[in-house]
C-alpha cells in the first residue's frame, strides 16, 4: 500500500510539471497534507524527487521514468 501511495505522489508531481509543495500534491490527490509530506524525504533519498528550495519538490528524471 505504501508503494501505491508513493506512485500516486510521483504521478501527481509529474502531472503538476513544476516545483510544488506537499499541500499542492495533497489537494490534487484529495488526501491530507501529512500523508504526502511524510513520504517526500524517502522519495528524495531514493532520487525520485529533488528539492530546489526548502519545502518545495520537483520530480526527477528517474522519478518520471517510474511513472511512465
mmCIF file of the N, C-alpha and C atoms, coordinates in Angstrom:
data_MODEL
# 
_entry.id   MODEL 
# 
loop_
_atom_site.group_PDB 
_atom_site.id 
_atom_site.type_symbol 
_atom_site.label_atom_id 
_atom_site.label_alt_id 
_atom_site.label_comp_id 
_atom_site.label_asym_id 
_atom_site.label_entity_id 
_atom_site.label_seq_id 
_atom_site.pdbx_PDB_ins_code 
_atom_site.Cartn_x 
_atom_site.Cartn_y 
_atom_site.Cartn_z 
_atom_site.occupancy 
_atom_site.B_iso_or_equiv 
_atom_site.pdbx_formal_charge 
_atom_site.auth_seq_id 
_atom_site.auth_comp_id 
_atom_site.auth_asym_id 
_atom_site.auth_atom_id 
_atom_site.pdbx_PDB_model_num 
ATOM 1   N N  . UNK A 1 1  ? 0.818  -1.204 0.000   1.00 0.00 ? 1  UNK A N  1 
ATOM 2   C CA . UNK A 1 1  ? 0.000  0.000  0.000   1.00 0.00 ? 1  UNK A CA 1 
ATOM 3   C C  . UNK A 1 1  ? 0.858  1.263  0.000   1.00 0.00 ? 1  UNK A C  1 
ATOM 4   N N  . UNK A 1 2  ? 1.974  1.246  0.737   1.00 0.00 ? 2  UNK A N  1 
ATOM 5   C CA . UNK A 1 2  ? 2.858  2.413  0.769   1.00 0.00 ? 2  UNK A CA 1 
ATOM 6   C C  . UNK A 1 2  ? 3.407  2.708  -0.627  1.00 0.00 ? 2  UNK A C  1 
ATOM 7   N N  . UNK A 1 3  ? 3.757  1.665  -1.362  1.00 0.00 ? 3  UNK A N  1 
ATOM 8   C CA . UNK A 1 3  ? 4.285  1.867  -2.712  1.00 0.00 ? 3  UNK A CA 1 
ATOM 9   C C  . UNK A 1 3  ? 3.230  2.469  -3.630  1.00 0.00 ? 3  UNK A C  1 
ATOM 10  N N  . UNK A 1 4  ? 1.970  2.069  -3.453  1.00 0.00 ? 4  UNK A N  1 
ATOM 11  C CA . UNK A 1 4  ? 0.885  2.649  -4.244  1.00 0.00 ? 4  UNK A CA 1 
ATOM 12  C C  . UNK A 1 4  ? 0.796  4.149  -3.997  1.00 0.00 ? 4  UNK A C  1 
ATOM 13  N N  . UNK A 1 5  ? 0.889  4.556  -2.735  1.00 0.00 ? 5  UNK A N  1 
ATOM 14  C CA . UNK A 1 5  ? 0.806  5.973  -2.396  1.00 0.00 ? 5  UNK A CA 1 
ATOM 15  C C  . UNK A 1 5  ? 2.014  6.722  -2.957  1.00 0.00 ? 5  UNK A C  1 
ATOM 16  N N  . UNK A 1 6  ? 3.189  6.108  -2.860  1.00 0.00 ? 6  UNK A N  1 
ATOM 17  C CA . UNK A 1 6  ? 4.382  6.746  -3.434  1.00 0.00 ? 6  UNK A CA 1 
ATOM 18  C C  . UNK A 1 6  ? 4.195  6.981  -4.931  1.00 0.00 ? 6  UNK A C  1 
ATOM 19  N N  . UNK A 1 7  ? 3.638  6.004  -5.608  1.00 0.00 ? 7  UNK A N  1 
ATOM 20  C CA . UNK A 1 7  ? 3.424  6.122  -7.048  1.00 0.00 ? 7  UNK A CA 1 
ATOM 21  C C  . UNK A 1 7  ? 2.406  7.217  -7.352  1.00 0.00 ? 7  UNK A C  1 
ATOM 22  N N  . UNK A 1 8  ? 1.344  7.302  -6.559  1.00 0.00 ? 8  UNK A N  1 
ATOM 23  C CA . UNK A 1 8  ? 0.340  8.353  -6.742  1.00 0.00 ? 8  UNK A CA 1 
ATOM 24  C C  . UNK A 1 8  ? 0.969  9.730  -6.559  1.00 0.00 ? 8  UNK A C  1 
ATOM 25  N N  . UNK A 1 9  ? 1.839  9.846  -5.568  1.00 0.00 ? 9  UNK A N  1 
ATOM 26  C CA . UNK A 1 9  ? 2.515  11.124 -5.304  1.00 0.00 ? 9  UNK A CA 1 
ATOM 27  C C  . UNK A 1 9  ? 3.428  11.479 -6.468  1.00 0.00 ? 9  UNK A C  1 
ATOM 28  N N  . UNK A 1 10 ? 4.195  10.513 -6.956  1.00 0.00 ? 10 UNK A N  1 
ATOM 29  C CA . UNK A 1 10 ? 5.080  10.771 -8.094  1.00 0.00 ? 10 UNK A CA 1 
ATOM 30  C C  . UNK A 1 10 ? 4.285  11.166 -9.333  1.00 0.00 ? 10 UNK A C  1 
ATOM 31  N N  . UNK A 1 11 ? 3.185  10.480 -9.583  1.00 0.00 ? 11 UNK A N  1 
ATOM 32  C CA . UNK A 1 11 ? 2.344  10.818 -10.735 1.00 0.00 ? 11 UNK A CA 1 
ATOM 33  C C  . UNK A 1 11 ? 1.792  12.232 -10.604 1.00 0.00 ? 11 UNK A C  1 
ATOM 34  N N  . UNK A 1 12 ? 1.398  12.604 -9.392  1.00 0.00 ? 12 UNK A N  1 
ATOM 35  C CA . UNK A 1 12 ? 0.872  13.956 -9.170  1.00 0.00 ? 12 UNK A CA 1 
ATOM 36  C C  . UNK A 1 12 ? 1.946  15.001 -9.473  1.00 0.00 ? 12 UNK A C  1 
ATOM 37  N N  . UNK A 1 13 ? 3.174  14.755 -9.017  1.00 0.00 ? 13 UNK A N  1 
ATOM 38  C CA . UNK A 1 13 ? 4.266  15.690 -9.324  1.00 0.00 ? 13 UNK A CA 1 
ATOM 39  C C  . UNK A 1 13 ? 4.505  15.762 -10.825 1.00 0.00 ? 13 UNK A C  1 
ATOM 40  N N  . UNK A 1 14 ? 4.442  14.621 -11.499 1.00 0.00 ? 14 UNK A N  1 
ATOM 41  C CA . UNK A 1 14 ? 4.639  14.596 -12.951 1.00 0.00 ? 14 UNK A CA 1 
ATOM 42  C C  . UNK A 1 14 ? 3.549  15.396 -13.651 1.00 0.00 ? 14 UNK A C  1 
ATOM 43  N N  . UNK A 1 15 ? 2.310  15.269 -13.189 1.00 0.00 ? 15 UNK A N  1 
ATOM 44  C CA . UNK A 1 15 ? 1.197  15.995 -13.806 1.00 0.00 ? 15 UNK A CA 1 
ATOM 45  C C  . UNK A 1 15 ? 1.267  17.489 -13.523 1.00 0.00 ? 15 UNK A C  1 
ATOM 46  N N  . UNK A 1 16 ? 1.699  17.847 -12.324 1.00 0.00 ? 16 UNK A N  1 
ATOM 47  C CA . UNK A 1 16 ? 1.834  19.267 -11.979 1.00 0.00 ? 16 UNK A CA 1 
ATOM 48  C C  . UNK A 1 16 ? 2.913  19.908 -12.853 1.00 0.00 ? 16 UNK A C  1 
ATOM 49  N N  . UNK A 1 17 ? 4.010  19.187 -13.059 1.00 0.00 ? 17 UNK A N  1 
ATOM 50  C CA . UNK A 1 17 ? 5.026  19.620 -14.013 1.00 0.00 ? 17 UNK A CA 1 
ATOM 51  C C  . UNK A 1 17 ? 5.886  20.804 -13.597 1.00 0.00 ? 17 UNK A C  1 
ATOM 52  N N  . UNK A 1 18 ? 5.814  21.208 -12.349 1.00 0.00 ? 18 UNK A N  1 
ATOM 53  C CA . UNK A 1 18 ? 6.651  22.299 -11.851 1.00 0.00 ? 18 UNK A CA 1 
ATOM 54  C C  . UNK A 1 18 ? 6.862  22.081 -10.358 1.00 0.00 ? 18 UNK A C  1 
ATOM 55  N N  . UNK A 1 19 ? 7.821  22.772 -9.756  1.00 0.00 ? 19 UNK A N  1 
ATOM 56  C CA . UNK A 1 19 ? 8.031  22.600 -8.318  1.00 0.00 ? 19 UNK A CA 1 
ATOM 57  C C  . UNK A 1 19 ? 6.737  22.835 -7.541  1.00 0.00 ? 19 UNK A C  1 
ATOM 58  N N  . UNK A 1 20 ? 6.488  21.971 -6.563  1.00 0.00 ? 20 UNK A N  1 
ATOM 59  C CA . UNK A 1 20 ? 5.236  22.047 -5.796  1.00 0.00 ? 20 UNK A CA 1 
ATOM 60  C C  . UNK A 1 20 ? 5.491  21.688 -4.343  1.00 0.00 ? 20 UNK A C  1 
ATOM 61  N N  . UNK A 1 21 ? 4.574  22.112 -3.504  1.00 0.00 ? 21 UNK A N  1 
ATOM 62  C CA . UNK A 1 21 ? 4.638  21.804 -2.076  1.00 0.00 ? 21 UNK A CA 1 
ATOM 63  C C  . UNK A 1 21 ? 3.765  20.588 -1.782  1.00 0.00 ? 21 UNK A C  1 
ATOM 64  N N  . UNK A 1 22 ? 3.985  19.996 -0.624  1.00 0.00 ? 22 UNK A N  1 
ATOM 65  C CA . UNK A 1 22 ? 3.183  18.840 -0.201  1.00 0.00 ? 22 UNK A CA 1 
ATOM 66  C C  . UNK A 1 22 ? 1.698  19.178 -0.241  1.00 0.00 ? 22 UNK A C  1 
ATOM 67  N N  . UNK A 1 23 ? 1.351  20.397 0.159   1.00 0.00 ? 23 UNK A N  1 
ATOM 68  C CA . UNK A 1 23 ? -0.049 20.830 0.179   1.00 0.00 ? 23 UNK A CA 1 
ATOM 69  C C  . UNK A 1 23 ? -0.657 20.776 -1.223  1.00 0.00 ? 23 UNK A C  1 
ATOM 70  N N  . UNK A 1 24 ? 0.109  21.191 -2.231  1.00 0.00 ? 24 UNK A N  1 
ATOM 71  C CA . UNK A 1 24 ? -0.388 21.186 -3.613  1.00 0.00 ? 24 UNK A CA 1 
ATOM 72  C C  . UNK A 1 24 ? -0.697 19.761 -4.074  1.00 0.00 ? 24 UNK A C  1 
ATOM 73  N N  . UNK A 1 25 ? 0.204  18.847 -3.759  1.00 0.00 ? 25 UNK A N  1 
ATOM 74  C CA . UNK A 1 25 ? 0.037  17.451 -4.155  1.00 0.00 ? 25 UNK A CA 1 
ATOM 75  C C  . UNK A 1 25 ? -1.139 16.830 -3.399  1.00 0.00 ? 25 UNK A C  1 
ATOM 76  N N  . UNK A 1 26 ? -1.243 17.125 -2.109  1.00 0.00 ? 26 UNK A N  1 
ATOM 77  C CA . UNK A 1 26 ? -2.334 16.596 -1.298  1.00 0.00 ? 26 UNK A CA 1 
ATOM 78  C C  . UNK A 1 26 ? -3.688 17.057 -1.839  1.00 0.00 ? 26 UNK A C  1 
ATOM 79  N N  . UNK A 1 27 ? -3.778 18.325 -2.216  1.00 0.00 ? 27 UNK A N  1 
ATOM 80  C CA . UNK A 1 27 ? -5.030 18.846 -2.777  1.00 0.00 ? 27 UNK A CA 1 
ATOM 81  C C  . UNK A 1 27 ? -5.365 18.145 -4.083  1.00 0.00 ? 27 UNK A C  1 
ATOM 82  N N  . UNK A 1 28 ? -4.346 17.926 -4.921  1.00 0.00 ? 28 UNK A N  1 
ATOM 83  C CA . UNK A 1 28 ? -4.566 17.255 -6.199  1.00 0.00 ? 28 UNK A CA 1 
ATOM 84  C C  . UNK A 1 28 ? -5.074 15.830 -5.992  1.00 0.00 ? 28 UNK A C  1 
ATOM 85  N N  . UNK A 1 29 ? -4.540 15.154 -4.971  1.00 0.00 ? 29 UNK A N  1 
ATOM 86  C CA . UNK A 1 29 ? -4.911 13.763 -4.702  1.00 0.00 ? 29 UNK A CA 1 
ATOM 87  C C  . UNK A 1 29 ? -6.134 13.639 -3.794  1.00 0.00 ? 29 UNK A C  1 
ATOM 88  N N  . UNK A 1 30 ? -6.537 14.736 -3.168  1.00 0.00 ? 30 UNK A N  1 
ATOM 89  C CA . UNK A 1 30 ? -7.681 14.694 -2.271  1.00 0.00 ? 30 UNK A CA 1 
ATOM 90  C C  . UNK A 1 30 ? -7.400 13.979 -0.961  1.00 0.00 ? 30 UNK A C  1 
ATOM 91  N N  . UNK A 1 31 ? -6.157 14.111 -0.471  1.00 0.00 ? 31 UNK A N  1 
ATOM 92  C CA . UNK A 1 31 ? -5.778 13.482 0.796   1.00 0.00 ? 31 UNK A CA 1 
ATOM 93  C C  . UNK A 1 31 ? -5.166 14.528 1.724   1.00 0.00 ? 31 UNK A C  1 
ATOM 94  N N  . UNK A 1 32 ? -4.898 14.128 2.958   1.00 0.00 ? 32 UNK A N  1 
ATOM 95  C CA . UNK A 1 32 ? -4.309 15.045 3.934   1.00 0.00 ? 32 UNK A CA 1 
ATOM 96  C C  . UNK A 1 32 ? -2.860 15.358 3.571   1.00 0.00 ? 32 UNK A C  1 
ATOM 97  N N  . UNK A 1 33 ? -2.464 16.592 3.835   1.00 0.00 ? 33 UNK A N  1 
ATOM 98  C CA . UNK A 1 33 ? -1.091 17.026 3.550   1.00 0.00 ? 33 UNK A CA 1 
ATOM 99  C C  . UNK A 1 33 ? -0.081 16.145 4.283   1.00 0.00 ? 33 UNK A C  1 
ATOM 100 N N  . UNK A 1 34 ? -0.388 15.739 5.497   1.00 0.00 ? 34 UNK A N  1 
ATOM 101 C CA . UNK A 1 34 ? 0.543  14.920 6.280   1.00 0.00 ? 34 UNK A CA 1 
ATOM 102 C C  . UNK A 1 34 ? 0.847  13.587 5.611   1.00 0.00 ? 34 UNK A C  1 
ATOM 103 N N  . UNK A 1 35 ? -0.133 13.042 4.888   1.00 0.00 ? 35 UNK A N  1 
ATOM 104 C CA . UNK A 1 35 ? 0.081  11.763 4.195   1.00 0.00 ? 35 UNK A CA 1 
ATOM 105 C C  . UNK A 1 35 ? 1.066  11.918 3.039   1.00 0.00 ? 35 UNK A C  1 
ATOM 106 N N  . UNK A 1 36 ? 1.152  13.116 2.491   1.00 0.00 ? 36 UNK A N  1 
ATOM 107 C CA . UNK A 1 36 ? 2.115  13.386 1.423   1.00 0.00 ? 36 UNK A CA 1 
ATOM 108 C C  . UNK A 1 36 ? 3.465  13.756 2.019   1.00 0.00 ? 36 UNK A C  1 
ATOM 109 N N  . UNK A 1 37 ? 3.465  14.682 2.958   1.00 0.00 ? 37 UNK A N  1 
ATOM 110 C CA . UNK A 1 37 ? 4.722  15.226 3.471   1.00 0.00 ? 37 UNK A CA 1 
ATOM 111 C C  . UNK A 1 37 ? 5.622  14.167 4.108   1.00 0.00 ? 37 UNK A C  1 
ATOM 112 N N  . UNK A 1 38 ? 5.033  13.157 4.747   1.00 0.00 ? 38 UNK A N  1 
ATOM 113 C CA . UNK A 1 38 ? 5.864  12.127 5.389   1.00 0.00 ? 38 UNK A CA 1 
ATOM 114 C C  . UNK A 1 38 ? 6.554  11.227 4.365   1.00 0.00 ? 38 UNK A C  1 
ATOM 115 N N  . UNK A 1 39 ? 6.136  11.276 3.125   1.00 0.00 ? 39 UNK A N  1 
ATOM 116 C CA . UNK A 1 39 ? 6.733  10.432 2.078   1.00 0.00 ? 39 UNK A CA 1 
ATOM 117 C C  . UNK A 1 39 ? 7.740  11.169 1.197   1.00 0.00 ? 39 UNK A C  1 
ATOM 118 N N  . UNK A 1 40 ? 7.824  12.467 1.326   1.00 0.00 ? 40 UNK A N  1 
ATOM 119 C CA . UNK A 1 40 ? 8.680  13.237 0.433   1.00 0.00 ? 40 UNK A CA 1 
ATOM 120 C C  . UNK A 1 40 ? 10.168 12.988 0.677   1.00 0.00 ? 40 UNK A C  1 
ATOM 121 N N  . UNK A 1 41 ? 10.595 12.973 1.931   1.00 0.00 ? 41 UNK A N  1 
ATOM 122 C CA . UNK A 1 41 ? 12.016 12.745 2.232   1.00 0.00 ? 41 UNK A CA 1 
ATOM 123 C C  . UNK A 1 41 ? 12.491 11.377 1.737   1.00 0.00 ? 41 UNK A C  1 
ATOM 124 N N  . UNK A 1 42 ? 11.728 10.292 1.994   1.00 0.00 ? 42 UNK A N  1 
ATOM 125 C CA . UNK A 1 42 ? 12.172 8.995  1.456   1.00 0.00 ? 42 UNK A CA 1 
ATOM 126 C C  . UNK A 1 42 ? 12.238 8.967  -0.079  1.00 0.00 ? 42 UNK A C  1 
ATOM 127 N N  . UNK A 1 43 ? 11.286 9.638  -0.738  1.00 0.00 ? 43 UNK A N  1 
ATOM 128 C CA . UNK A 1 43 ? 11.315 9.682  -2.205  1.00 0.00 ? 43 UNK A CA 1 
ATOM 129 C C  . UNK A 1 43 ? 12.511 10.493 -2.696  1.00 0.00 ? 43 UNK A C  1 
ATOM 130 N N  . UNK A 1 44 ? 12.851 11.541 -1.970  1.00 0.00 ? 44 UNK A N  1 
ATOM 131 C CA . UNK A 1 44 ? 14.034 12.337 -2.323  1.00 0.00 ? 44 UNK A CA 1 
ATOM 132 C C  . UNK A 1 44 ? 15.298 11.508 -2.122  1.00 0.00 ? 44 UNK A C  1 
ATOM 133 N N  . UNK A 1 45 ? 15.343 10.763 -1.026  1.00 0.00 ? 45 UNK A N  1 
ATOM 134 C CA . UNK A 1 45 ? 16.510 9.929  -0.724  1.00 0.00 ? 45 UNK A CA 1 
ATOM 135 C C  . UNK A 1 45 ? 16.743 8.885  -1.812  1.00 0.00 ? 45 UNK A C  1 
ATOM 136 N N  . UNK A 1 46 ? 15.640 8.376  -2.400  1.00 0.00 ? 46 UNK A N  1 
ATOM 137 C CA . UNK A 1 46 ? 15.740 7.392  -3.485  1.00 0.00 ? 46 UNK A CA 1 
ATOM 138 C C  . UNK A 1 46 ? 16.090 8.044  -4.816  1.00 0.00 ? 46 UNK A C  1 
ATOM 139 N N  . UNK A 1 47 ? 16.139 9.389  -4.859  1.00 0.00 ? 47 UNK A N  1 
ATOM 140 C CA . UNK A 1 47 ? 16.470 10.082 -6.096  1.00 0.00 ? 47 UNK A CA 1 
ATOM 141 C C  . UNK A 1 47 ? 15.286 10.292 -7.019  1.00 0.00 ? 47 UNK A C  1 
ATOM 142 N N  . UNK A 1 48 ? 14.071 10.124 -6.509  1.00 0.00 ? 48 UNK A N  1 
ATOM 143 C CA . UNK A 1 48 ? 12.876 10.257 -7.335  1.00 0.00 ? 48 UNK A CA 1 
ATOM 144 C C  . UNK A 1 48 ? 12.301 11.672 -7.290  1.00 0.00 ? 48 UNK A C  1 
ATOM 145 N N  . UNK A 1 49 ? 12.643 12.408 -6.243  1.00 0.00 ? 49 UNK A N  1 
ATOM 146 C CA . UNK A 1 49 ? 12.263 13.815 -6.110  1.00 0.00 ? 49 UNK A CA 1 
ATOM 147 C C  . UNK A 1 49 ? 13.505 14.623 -5.795  1.00 0.00 ? 49 UNK A C  1 
ATOM 148 N N  . UNK A 1 50 ? 13.476 15.888 -6.140  1.00 0.00 ? 50 UNK A N  1 
ATOM 149 C CA . UNK A 1 50 ? 14.531 16.814 -5.773  1.00 0.00 ? 50 UNK A CA 1 
ATOM 150 C C  . UNK A 1 50 ? 13.870 17.996 -5.085  1.00 0.00 ? 50 UNK A C  1 
ATOM 151 N N  . UNK A 1 51 ? 14.648 18.739 -4.323  1.00 0.00 ? 51 UNK A N  1 
ATOM 152 C CA . UNK A 1 51 ? 14.100 19.888 -3.601  1.00 0.00 ? 51 UNK A CA 1 
ATOM 153 C C  . UNK A 1 51 ? 14.923 21.132 -3.911  1.00 0.00 ? 51 UNK A C  1 
ATOM 154 N N  . UNK A 1 52 ? 14.469 21.929 -4.913  1.00 0.00 ? 52 UNK A N  1 
ATOM 155 C CA . UNK A 1 52 ? 15.220 23.125 -5.291  1.00 0.00 ? 52 UNK A CA 1 
ATOM 156 C C  . UNK A 1 52 ? 15.245 24.189 -4.195  1.00 0.00 ? 52 UNK A C  1 
ATOM 157 N N  . UNK A 1 53 ? 14.263 24.169 -3.301  1.00 0.00 ? 53 UNK A N  1 
ATOM 158 C CA . UNK A 1 53 ? 14.262 25.052 -2.137  1.00 0.00 ? 53 UNK A CA 1 
ATOM 159 C C  . UNK A 1 53 ? 13.475 24.387 -1.022  1.00 0.00 ? 53 UNK A C  1 
ATOM 160 N N  . UNK A 1 54 ? 13.667 24.864 0.183   1.00 0.00 ? 54 UNK A N  1 
ATOM 161 C CA . UNK A 1 54 ? 13.025 24.238 1.347   1.00 0.00 ? 54 UNK A CA 1 
ATOM 162 C C  . UNK A 1 54 ? 11.505 24.173 1.190   1.00 0.00 ? 54 UNK A C  1 
ATOM 163 N N  . UNK A 1 55 ? 10.968 22.957 1.361   1.00 0.00 ? 55 UNK A N  1 
ATOM 164 C CA . UNK A 1 55 ? 9.524  22.766 1.315   1.00 0.00 ? 55 UNK A CA 1 
ATOM 165 C C  . UNK A 1 55 ? 8.928  22.652 -0.078  1.00 0.00 ? 55 UNK A C  1 
ATOM 166 N N  . UNK A 1 56 ? 9.780  22.724 -1.095  1.00 0.00 ? 56 UNK A N  1 
ATOM 167 C CA . UNK A 1 56 ? 9.320  22.652 -2.486  1.00 0.00 ? 56 UNK A CA 1 
ATOM 168 C C  . UNK A 1 56 ? 10.035 21.483 -3.160  1.00 0.00 ? 56 UNK A C  1 
ATOM 169 N N  . UNK A 1 57 ? 9.263  20.674 -3.872  1.00 0.00 ? 57 UNK A N  1 
ATOM 170 C CA . UNK A 1 57 ? 9.814  19.476 -4.504  1.00 0.00 ? 57 UNK A CA 1 
ATOM 171 C C  . UNK A 1 57 ? 9.452  19.425 -5.979  1.00 0.00 ? 57 UNK A C  1 
ATOM 172 N N  . UNK A 1 58 ? 10.281 18.713 -6.727  1.00 0.00 ? 58 UNK A N  1 
ATOM 173 C CA . UNK A 1 58 ? 10.037 18.501 -8.146  1.00 0.00 ? 58 UNK A CA 1 
ATOM 174 C C  . UNK A 1 58 ? 10.457 17.063 -8.474  1.00 0.00 ? 58 UNK A C  1 
ATOM 175 N N  . UNK A 1 59 ? 9.744  16.438 -9.383  1.00 0.00 ? 59 UNK A N  1 
ATOM 176 C CA . UNK A 1 59 ? 10.076 15.067 -9.767  1.00 0.00 ? 59 UNK A CA 1 
ATOM 177 C C  . UNK A 1 59 ? 11.347 15.065 -10.619 1.00 0.00 ? 59 UNK A C  1 
ATOM 178 N N  . UNK A 1 60 ? 12.211 14.078 -10.390 1.00 0.00 ? 60 UNK A N  1 
ATOM 179 C CA . UNK A 1 60 ? 13.454 13.956 -11.151 1.00 0.00 ? 60 UNK A CA 1 
ATOM 180 C C  . UNK A 1 60 ? 13.203 13.138 -12.423 1.00 0.00 ? 60 UNK A C  1 
ATOM 181 N N  . UNK A 1 61 ? 14.204 13.095 -13.283 1.00 0.00 ? 61 UNK A N  1 
ATOM 182 C CA . UNK A 1 61 ? 14.103 12.259 -14.497 1.00 0.00 ? 61 UNK A CA 1 
ATOM 183 C C  . UNK A 1 61 ? 13.898 10.797 -14.116 1.00 0.00 ? 61 UNK A C  1 
ATOM 184 N N  . UNK A 1 62 ? 14.570 10.373 -13.062 1.00 0.00 ? 62 UNK A N  1 
ATOM 185 C CA . UNK A 1 62 ? 14.432 8.989  -12.583 1.00 0.00 ? 62 UNK A CA 1 
ATOM 186 C C  . UNK A 1 62 ? 12.993 8.727  -12.123 1.00 0.00 ? 62 UNK A C  1 
ATOM 187 N N  . UNK A 1 63 ? 12.416 9.693  -11.427 1.00 0.00 ? 63 UNK A N  1 
ATOM 188 C CA . UNK A 1 63 ? 11.029 9.585  -10.991 1.00 0.00 ? 63 UNK A CA 1 
ATOM 189 C C  . UNK A 1 63 ? 10.071 9.533  -12.153 1.00 0.00 ? 63 UNK A C  1 
ATOM 190 N N  . UNK A 1 64 ? 10.345 10.348 -13.183 1.00 0.00 ? 64 UNK A N  1 
ATOM 191 C CA . UNK A 1 64 ? 9.489  10.372 -14.375 1.00 0.00 ? 64 UNK A CA 1 
ATOM 192 C C  . UNK A 1 64 ? 9.510  9.027  -15.086 1.00 0.00 ? 64 UNK A C  1 
ATOM 193 N N  . UNK A 1 65 ? 10.683 8.382  -15.112 1.00 0.00 ? 65 UNK A N  1 
ATOM 194 C CA . UNK A 1 65 ? 10.782 7.066  -15.764 1.00 0.00 ? 65 UNK A CA 1 
ATOM 195 C C  . UNK A 1 65 ? 9.888  6.041  -15.062 1.00 0.00 ? 65 UNK A C  1 
ATOM 196 N N  . UNK A 1 66 ? 9.804  6.137  -13.756 1.00 0.00 ? 66 UNK A N  1 
ATOM 197 C CA . UNK A 1 66 ? 8.980  5.188  -12.990 1.00 0.00 ? 66 UNK A CA 1 
ATOM 198 C C  . UNK A 1 66 ? 7.499  5.321  -13.272 1.00 0.00 ? 66 UNK A C  1 
ATOM 199 N N  . UNK A 1 67 ? 7.033  6.541  -13.508 1.00 0.00 ? 67 UNK A N  1 
ATOM 200 C CA . UNK A 1 67 ? 5.587  6.748  -13.678 1.00 0.00 ? 67 UNK A CA 1 
ATOM 201 C C  . UNK A 1 67 ? 5.120  6.639  -15.120 1.00 0.00 ? 67 UNK A C  1 
ATOM 202 N N  . UNK A 1 68 ? 6.029  6.464  -16.059 1.00 0.00 ? 68 UNK A N  1 
ATOM 203 C CA . UNK A 1 68 ? 5.622  6.348  -17.472 1.00 0.00 ? 68 UNK A CA 1 
ATOM 204 C C  . UNK A 1 68 ? 5.036  4.997  -17.756 1.00 0.00 ? 68 UNK A C  1 
# 
